[in-house]
């Protein structure tokens, strides 16, 4: 049923939500063109029958460029018929060359489930077959699929972890060599770690494949041509908004202000029960999605003593869909069956609405949706366009943008200006040496078993990657200490050990005690959502984390009441100022972008029961966990200290800077972090210093914060405007002090403090006795105290103080013990003579 603008406005009024502004995005008339004459007659006949009025003009033009042998990038709007182009191109290819194969990569299993029927329907009458492979397809069945099918749909995860690890098998090698068309759908998701790994994967794939063309489908981006070249290493014919020929109904956008969490959950409840249209809502975090739906659906009953306590749902309703007025959450991390049921229920009308993370920004078919609610202001224009684009594919639509903090006012933008901003470019980080090395380990195996492979596609990649690859194929130098843990992990197979869509973090499977699969979660996500004792929400149902098994990569949960928990922890940053990328100072005040280490600790959690909040600490004897969790990693960031104005260097100030920075550059807050630092040496002299830091939250760093130091004063001003708008005088005063200090800072050389001479003439640089250090590998790092060091036939060993009561001290090799920047004192030792020189 078409959405009623009057009904939506009435709901907003009843819920106490103020309409700040209204804007109408005009519709667009379609422009048609005949299908190209060069298409195979069978394909041309199918298109003429299904589209007697012709194709959209951009579809016809894109097919002409494909037939001319070019790569093509479709960057038109949502629901503009991009898939028809690669469906037609694939069918044409398979008719022209029956031995050819088509590989279509979809970045989500849900997309494969959704798009498979479109492929099968289009190819069915043409005697062409289509199959699919994702993680749920048994390995034994995969070879039969790639051998028998003309077109294979696959996730990049499987293409990387399975297909490329099997290039030595004749059946796999034959399939890859026969591929003549590679389809990359929803390519705008390829940014950050995922996109960087994908760029390396595509070069590796091309090394062992034959000649093929690429058709890319993506949302509207800035700099599409540059992005496609960086992602694929090729140039493509680009079809963007200016070339678009599809029709689009008009959309009415309401900019509204909700006061708090309860008003937003009340809005969701009202949209489900007080108006007729199905709706899709977007929230910015997994926890928020779960909490909003749980709040919108829950029933509060009176308990003894007159207090309200939320009763648990019965445990036997795991597969229930809540009915035509129900609302469900949707996010990454759900098992595929649960995600499919939610999509189908919304599409079939069995659900009134879904609250989703960015997972439903992708082109999953959920039927006609005429009402979309953005429950916060999107961080990027790309996300804004994708989310609004989910509404009104056939009918006029209404879109709500909930702006609790009046962010558009801070941006000094009208609603119309906000909606028509150009989209940001996608960012890839090919210089990240950790991602380089993981891909070099994979490429070394692939090239070793494919002697006819060409290294031509690797041209243009960073020389450090090529050097790493050469050293793996023909070792001539030692693996650097910080990369050695990756080398060790790769012994079991780098393709599976290093997933394509994440950095080198461990993943955890979440299970109930009855072995009911509850999806998966990364280590970093577990510290926010599924730490020991946490109440973890899955499909808006609460579960208590009862066991956290790091070594097994498993988290066990059981059903719980509707409670709320929050992790208690501390983030500490350890900058390495020596060799800073950029350094500015004025007296003892400074700001620097440099390498650093980060320790994100969870030391316990707090739990809210009614109005009572209780604290639980991880320690010996705790029912939840015996010691703190610690995510320790190397990255880069921007640190500052203002001894002349201490109020300008506090964690709340750093958090405000982080928020303004991420908003300005379209960076998701989870990709950056903020914390305090302490160093026994200062970059402005041999003295201790304290300050704060905004850092890149990816292990190995993507240097996201490089743009922060380049525009430091502008970001402070934006944070100051937001503080003034929020009438937070204390925060505003601190930001003003920081701005005053920053405006007086000038570029300067950094003092060479903390630098340590390399080993020479039989002397070794080691950690001094009694000093703190980090011990372990990957994310299994914990702080230790060094008792001493000794030389053995296998190298330097450290003797360490016992960590847990009742446990004797232990030893660890030098590679596993890392000094903490600015905190760990080192010394030079001659293990032959016993001499020691203090540094």
N, C-alpha and C positions, 0 to 999 in steps of 0.2 A: 504494500500500500504506500502511495506517495506520502512523503513527510509533510506535516502541517507546521509551517513556521509559527502560526498563532499558538498551536498547542505547545511548541517548544518554549516560546516566550512565557506562556502561562506557567509552565513547570519552573522556569528560572525564577519567576516572581514568587511562586509559592515556596521555593527553597531558599529564598533570601539571597539570590545570586544576581548581582547587578550587571546589566548590559552596558558596557563602556562604549562600544562602537559597533557599527554594522557596515558591511561592504559586500557588493555583489560582483562576482567574477563573471564576466560575460561569456556566453556560449560561443561556439565556433561552428561554422558551416563546413560540411565535408567537400573535398575536392577529389574527383575521380579520374582514373586513367586506365587505359586498357592494359592487360597483362602483356609482357614483352613477347614479341614474335619468336624469339630464340628459345623459349621454354619447350621442353618435351611436349609433344602433342597430348599425351595422356594427362599431364599436369595442367596444361592449358585448358583442356576440356573440363577438368574438375573445377578449376577456378571460374571458368565461364558459366558453369552450371550453378555454382554456389553464390557467385557474385555477378549476376547478369548486368548490373550497372557499372561494372569495372572495379578495380582495386582502388584503395586510397592512393593518392598520387605518390606519397613517399614510399609505399610498398612497391609500386611498379618501378619506380626509379631505382630503389635499392636492388631489386632483382636484376635490372639491366646491368648495374655495376658488377654484381656477382657473376653474371654470365660473361662479362668481359674479363673475368679472372682476378678481380680485385677482392681484397678483404673489405667487409662492410661493418659499420657500427651504427645501430639504430638507437638513437638517444631521444626519441619522441616521448610524449607524455604517457601516463598510465592509461591502459585500455585503448591504445592507438593501433592495435593489430600487428605488433612487432613479431609475434610468433608465426604468423602466416608467412612471413618472408622466409624464415629458415625452414619451415615445414615444406614450402614449395621448392626451395633450393635443394633440400635433402632428397625429395622425391625425384626431381630432375636429374640429380647426380646418379642416383641408383638405377634409373632407367637408362641413362647414357652409358654407364659402366657398371654392369651387374656384379662385378667383383669388388666394387668400392664399398667402404664402410663409412658411416657417419657416427661421430661421438658427440653427444650433447651433454654438457656438464651443467648441472643445476646445484646451487650452493646449499640446498636444504632437501632432506628426504621428503618433506611435505610437498615441495614443489614437484618432485618426480611423481608422487602419487596423484597430484592434481593435473599435471601436464600429460601423463601417460595416455589418458583417454583421448586427448586431442590428437596426439600422434597416431594412435591406433585408428581413430575414426578417419583421419585424413588419408592414411596409407592403406586402409583396409581394402578399398575397391581397386587398388593398383597393384595387387599381388606383391606387396612389400611388407616385411615383418619388422616389428619394433619390440625390443626387450629392455629391461632395466636391471641395474645392479646398484644396490646400496648396502649398508652394513648388515641389514637383516637377511640378505640373500646368502644362502650357504655357499661356501667356497667351492664345493664339488659341482655346483650348478653353473658357476660363472663361466667356465671354459665353453660349455655348451651354448650359452647365450651369445658370447662374442663370436662363436663360429657360425651360428645359424641365423643371426639377425642382421638385417641391413642397417638398422639404426639401433644404437644402444644409448640409453639414458643412464647417467652415472653421477654420483656426487664426486666433487674433487677429493674428498677424504678417501674414497675407495680407489680412485684413479691413482692417487699418490701412494697409499699404503699397500694396496694389492697389485694393481696393474703394473706400476713401475717397478715393484719389487720382483715381478715375475718375467721381466723382459728376456731372461735367458731361456724361457720355455718356448718351444717352437710355435705353439698355438697362440700364445700372447704376442710374440714377436710378429707373427703373420698378421694378426688383427691390427696391430699398431701400424705396420707398413702399408696396410690397405686403406687406412683412414685418409679420406680426401676432403672431408669437411669437419671442422671442429666448431661447435656451437657453444658460446659462453652466454648463458642467460642470466639476467639480474646481475650484471658485472659490476654495478656500482657498489656491491657489498665487498668487493675486493679492494680493501684499503687496510692500513695498519698492518698488524702481524699477518692476518689472513691474506691480504692482498700482496704483501711482500713475498710470502711463501709461494703464493700462486704465480707470481712473476717468475720466480726461479723454477717452479714446476714446469711452466710452459716452455721455458728454454730447454730444460732437461728432456721434456717430452719430444720437442722438435729434433733434438739430437739423435734420437733413436727411431723417429718416424720417417715416412716418405714425404712427398710434397703435398701440402694441403692448404685449403683456404680457411679463414676464420670469419664467422659472423657473430658479432657481439651485440647483445641487447642490454641496454642500461637505462636507468633513469636519467633525467636531465641533469647534466653536470656542466661546470665551467671547465674549459680546457679539455674537452673530450678527446681531441686529436692527440694532445700531449700525453694524456692518461693512457689511451689505448697503446700508444707506442711504448710507454714505460712498462705497461703490463705485459704486452705480447712481444715487444721488440720489433713491431711492424707498423707501417702506416696503413690507414684504412679510410675508405670513403665514409664521411660522417653525415648522418641524417638527423638533424636536431629539430627544435621547435619551429625554426624558420621554414623548414621543408615539410612540416607536418600537414597531412591532408585529411585527418580523421575529424569527425564531428565531436562536439562536447557540449552537454547541457550547461546552463548557468548554475552557479553555486552561490548561496547566501552564507556569508561568514559572520558569525557573531563573536565579538571580543568581550569576554565576561570575566567578572572577578568573584571568586569564591573565597570565603574567609578562612576556612580551615579544612582539615581532613574530613570531619563529619559532614560538612556541606557538600564535599565532592562525593562521598559515598552515598549521601542522600540523593544527589543528582542521578547517580547510576541507578539507584533503586526506583526513582521516579520515572526515568526513561524506560525502565523495564515494565512498569505497571500502569503508567498514566498517559501513554501515547501509543500509536499503532505501528510505527515503523520499526523494523529491526535496526540495530545500531552497532557500531564498532567504536570502542574507546581505546585511547593509547595512553599509557603511563610510562615513565622513564626508567623504572627499575623493576627487577623481578619481585623484590619484596613488596614494593608498592602495589603491583598488580594483584598479588595474592591477598594483601591486607585489605585493599579496597573491595574486592569481590567478597571476601569473608565478611566484611562489615556490612555490605549491602544485603547479604543473604541471611545473616545470623538471626537467631531468635533468642531473646533474652528472657529468662524466666526467674521469678523470685525464688530465693532460697531462704533457708532458716536464718533468722537474724535480720531479715529485711533487706539484705544486700543482693544485688543482681550478680549472678555468676553464669557464665556461658557453658551450657551443657555440651558434651561431645556428641557428634553425630554417631548413629549406630554403625558398627564396623562392617556390616554386611552390605553397604550401599556403594561399594567402590566403583561400580560401573554405571551408576545412575546418572542420567542427564536430568536437570531439575525442571524440565517442562517448558511450555511456550512462553512463560513469563520469566524464565530463569536467566541468569547471567553466569558465565563461566570465565575463568582466567585462561590466558594462553601465553606461553613463553618458550624460549629455548630451554632444553633440559628435560622436557617431558618425553616419555617413551612414545614411539611413533603411533601406536594404537590409540593412545589417549589424544594425541594431537589430531589424528584423523577423525576420531569421533566428534571432537569439538567442531572441526571445520564442517563436517557433514551435517551436524545438528543445526548449526547456524544457517547453512545453505538451504536446508530442508524446511526451515521454519520451526524446528523443535526447540530452538533457543531464541530468546528475544535479543540478547546482546552478548558481546565478548569484550573483555578488557584485556588488552594485549601490550606486550613490549614491542620493540621494533620488529619482532618476528613476523608480524602480519603486514609489515610494509611491503614485503615481497608479493609478487603477483599470484598468490594462492587464490583460487576461485572460491569465493564464499557467497556467491549469488549477488543479486542486486542489493546494494546498501545505499540508502539515501540520507543517512544520518551518521556523521562521524564527530566524536568529541575528543579533542586533544586536551588531556587533563593537566597539562603544563605546557609552557611555551617551549617548542622544540629547540634543541641546541643548534641545529643546523638547518639551512634552507633546504638541503636535500631531504631531510626527514620531514620537514613541513610539506613539501610538494608531494612526497610519497604518501603521506598520511591523508592529506586532503584529497589526493587523487583516488583514494579507495572509495570515495562517495560519488554518486551521480554518474555512473557509466551510461545509463540510459535515460534517467529522469533527473529533473532538477533536484538539487540536494541542499541540505543545511549542514554547516560545519561549525562547531563550537571550539573556541580557543580559550581555555581557562587560564587566567593570568592572576594568580594569587598575589604576586609581588609587584604587579604593575610594571612588568619588565619593558613593555613597549614604550612606556613613558620614559624609563631610564635610557632606552636606546634613542629617544627623541624621534620616534617614527609614528606616523599615523598607521592605522590598520592597513590601508591601501598600500602604503609604502612598504610595510612589513611583508605583505603578501607578494609583492612584485620584485623583491630583491633577487639578484642573480645567485644561482647555486654555487657553493664552494667547489673547488677541485677535489679530487680524491688524492690522498697522500700515500705514497709508497716509500719504504725505508730500506732501499737496497744496500745501504752502507752498514746495516746492523751486523756485526761480526758473528754473533751467536746464531742468527738465522742463516747467515752465509755458511757457517761451518756445518750446521745440520744439513743443509742442502748439498754441500760439497761431499759429505759422507754418503748421501744417497746417490749423487751423480757418479761417484767413484765406482760403486757397485754396478750401476747401469752401464757405464762405458766399458767396464771390464768384461761384461758378458755379451756386449754388442759390438764386436770388433769393426763392423761396418758403419758404426755411428759417426756422425759428423759433429765437430766441435764448433762449426760456424755459428750456430745460434747463440753461443756464449759470448760472442763479440759484443762489446758495448756494456757488459756487466762489469762491476768493480774489479779492479786487478787483484784486490785482496781475496776475492772469491776464487778467481782463477788460480792464484798461488796456493790456496788451501787445497783445491782439487788436485793440482799437480803433485802436491806433497803427499796426498793420500794415494795417488796412483803410483808414485815413485818416491817413497819417503827419503828425504835428505836432511830434515831438521826435526827437532822435537816439537811436539804439540804444546802450545803455550799452556801454562798452569790453569788459567781460567777456562780454557776450552777442554782440558783433559777430562773433567767429569762427563762431558758430552761424548767424548771418545769411548769412555767406559760404558756408558749407557747404550751406545750404538752396537755393542758386541752382540746384542740380541736381535739386531736388525733395525737400522735407522729409520726405515720407512714407517714402521709401526711405533717406534719409540718416540718419534718427533711428529706429532699430528700436524696437518697442514694449516689448520685454522687457529692454532694457538702457539704460544711460545713454548719453552721447554718445561712448563709446569705439569705436575702430575694431575691426572683426573681421578675422581672417586665415583664409584657406583654406589647409589643409595638404594638400600633394600630394607624391607620389613623383616621381622623375625620369621615370617612365613615365606620368605624369599620372593615377595611381591616386588617387582622391579619398579623403582621410583625415579628412573632416569639417572643422569650423571651431573657432576659439578666439578669445576676446577678447584685447585687448592686455594687460590685467592678468593673465589666465590664462597668456599666453605668457611673461610674466616669471617665472612659477613653474614652468612645464612645458616650454615650447618655445622657449627663448631660443637664440641662436646656439651651436652645439656641444652642446646638450642631447641626452641620450638620452630620447626621448619614447616613451611606451608607448601603443599603440593595440591594443585587443583582446588585451592581455597579450603583445604582441610589441614588441620594442625597435626604434626607428628613430632614426638620428642626424640632427639638424637641420644641414643642409649650407648652406642659404641662408636669410637672413632679410630679406625685401624689404618694408620698411615702406610705401613709397609705393605699391606694387602690392597691398598687403594679402595677401601670399602667403608661405608658409613651405614650403621644400622639404626632404624627408627621404629617407633611404635606410636599408635594413636594417642592423642593427648587432647585436653580441653583447649578452648580458644584463648590461649594466653599469648603474651607478647614478651619476647626476650631481646636483649641487645648485647652485643659483645662489649666487653670491657678490655681495653688495651692501650697500647702506647706505640706511637710511631717515632722512631729516632733515626736521624739522618747523620751520616758520617762523610762530610765532603773531603775531597782530595784537591786542595786548592792549587798545589803544584801542577803546572801545565794547564791552567784554566783556559777555556775557549775564549772567554771575554771577561775582563775584570775592570771595574770602575771603583773609584774611591774618593773620599774627601776626608782627610784626617784619618780617624779610626773607623769611620763609617764606610761600608763597602757593599757591593753587590757583585756576584760572580756566577758565571755558568761554568760548571766543571763536572768531572766524573765524581761519583759518590757511591756509597753503599747505603742501603735502606734496611732497617729492621722493623717489620710490622708485626707486633706481638699482640696476641690475645691471651690475657692473663686470667680470664674468667668471664662471667656474664651477669647481667641483672635481669630479673624477672618481675613483671608487673602482674599482680593478682588483685583485681579490683582497684583500689586506690593505694595498695601497699606494694612498694618495690623492694625486692630482696636481692642481696648481692651474693654471688658464689665465686670463690677463688679456686683456680687450679693449683693444687698443692698436694703433698703427700697426705693421704687419708681422705682426699676429696672423693665423693661418690661419682664425680663426673670425669675428672682427668687429673693425672698426677703431676703434670708440669705444664708450663705455658706452651702455646704454639708460636712458632716464629717463622715468618716468611722473610728470608734474608736474601737480598739480591743486589746486583750491580746495575747502575743506571747512570743517568745524568740529570742535572736539575739546576735551578737558579736559587742560590743561597744569599741571604743578606743579614747583616748585623749592623745595628745602629747604637753603639754604646752611648752616644750623645743624647739619644732619645729612645730609651728601652721600650716604651709603649708602642713603637713602630715595628718591633720585631717579636710579636707574640703569635701564637698559633691561630687565634681568631683573625688576626690581620692576614696571615698567610692563607687561611681558608677563604677570606673575602677576595684576595687576589686570585686564587685558584678559580673561584666561581666566575669572576669577571673575565678572566682569561679564557676559560673554556667556553663561555657564552660568546665572546667576541670572535673566536676562531673555530667555532663549531666542533669543539673537542668534547667527547663524553667525559663527565667527571670521573668515571671509573678508570679512565686511562691516565689520569694524573693523580698525584697525592700531595699532601702537605704534612709537615712535621717540624719539630725543633731539632737543632743540632748543637753539639758541644765539641769543641776541638781544643786540645792542649796547646796547639800552635795556631797563630792567626796569620792570614795572608798579608797583613800589614805590619808584621813584626813577631818576634819570639815571645808571644804571650798567649794565654788562653782566650777563647772567645766563644760567645753563645749567640745564637740567632735562629732563624727559621728558613725553611726551604719549600719550594714547590718543585716536585720532581716527576719525571716520567715513570709511570707505574709498570712498565714492561721490562722484564729481565733483559739486560743487554742494552736497553734504551733505543727508542726511535727518535730521540732528540726533539720531542714534541715541544719542550720548553725553550728551544732556541728562539722562537718568535716572542717569548715572554721577555727575555732580556733585551731584545731588539726594540720592543715597544713598552718598556717597563713603566715609564712615566704615564703613557696613555692608559695603560691598564689600571694603574693606581687611580687615575682620575675617574675611570668608569666605576671602579669599586667604591670610590668616595661618593659618586652620584647615587649609587644604589643604597649606601648607608644613610645618606641624607633623606632619600625618599622613604626609607623605612624608619626614619626618625630615631636612628641608633646613634646617639651623640658620642658615646664612648668609642665605638668603632670608627666613627667619622673623625674624631680627634686623632686617633692613632694613625689613620690613613693620611690625614693632612700632615702629620709629622713625617711620615715616610715619604710623601711627595716632596716636602721641603728638603729632606735629606737627599733624595734621588736627584733633584734638579741641580744640586751642587756637586754631584759626583762627576768625575771625568775619567776617561780611559787611562789606565796606568799599567805598568808591568807588575806582575805579581811576585812577591818575595818568594824565593826558592826555599820555602819552609816545608819540612816533612819529607823532602826528597832524600833518598838513601842511595849511596854508591853501590854499583853492581859488585858481585863477587869477583875477586881477583887474587892471584898469587897464593892460592890455598886457603884464603879466607872466605867464610860464608856469612851472609847476612841472615840472622835468625831472630825470632821473637825472644825477648829477654825473659828470664824467670820472673814469675809473679804477675805477668801481664795478661790482660784479657785478650781473647781471640774468638773467632768463629770456627767451629769444627763440623765437618760433614760434607755433603755434596748436594747439588741441586737445591731443593727447598727443605731438605732434612738437615738444616743447619741449627746449631745451638751454641750459646755462648759458653766458653770454657776458660779456665785459668791455666796458664802454662807453668809447669814445675821446672822444666829444663829441657835441653835438647841433647842429642847424641848422634854420632855418625855410625851407620850400619852398612853392610855390603849392598843394601838396596837403597841407600840414601839417608837423608836426615830424618830422624824420628823425634817427635815431641812426646814427652811424658806430661800427662795432664792431671790436674786435681780431680778427685771424684765429684760428680755432679749430683747424684742422688744419694741420700743417706743409705748406709749399708752396702754401698758399692765401692769397691776399691778403685784406686786410680787406674788409668789405662793409657795406652800409647796410640799415636796416630801418625801416619806418614806426613811429610811436609806438604804434599799436594793437597791434603785434606784440611789443613789448618791455615786460616787466612787472618792476617792482621786487620784490625779495625782502623780505618782512616782517622787520623787526628787523635787517636786514643791509645793505640798499642805502641809501646816503646820497643825498638829493636836494637840489636848490637851486632858487632862483627866478631866472629869466633874463628880461631884457627884450631881445628879439631886434632891436628897433629901435635902442636906444641902446647895446646891448652890455653893460649893467650886469648884475652877478651878485650875488645875496644868498644867503649860506649859511644853511641851515636847521639 
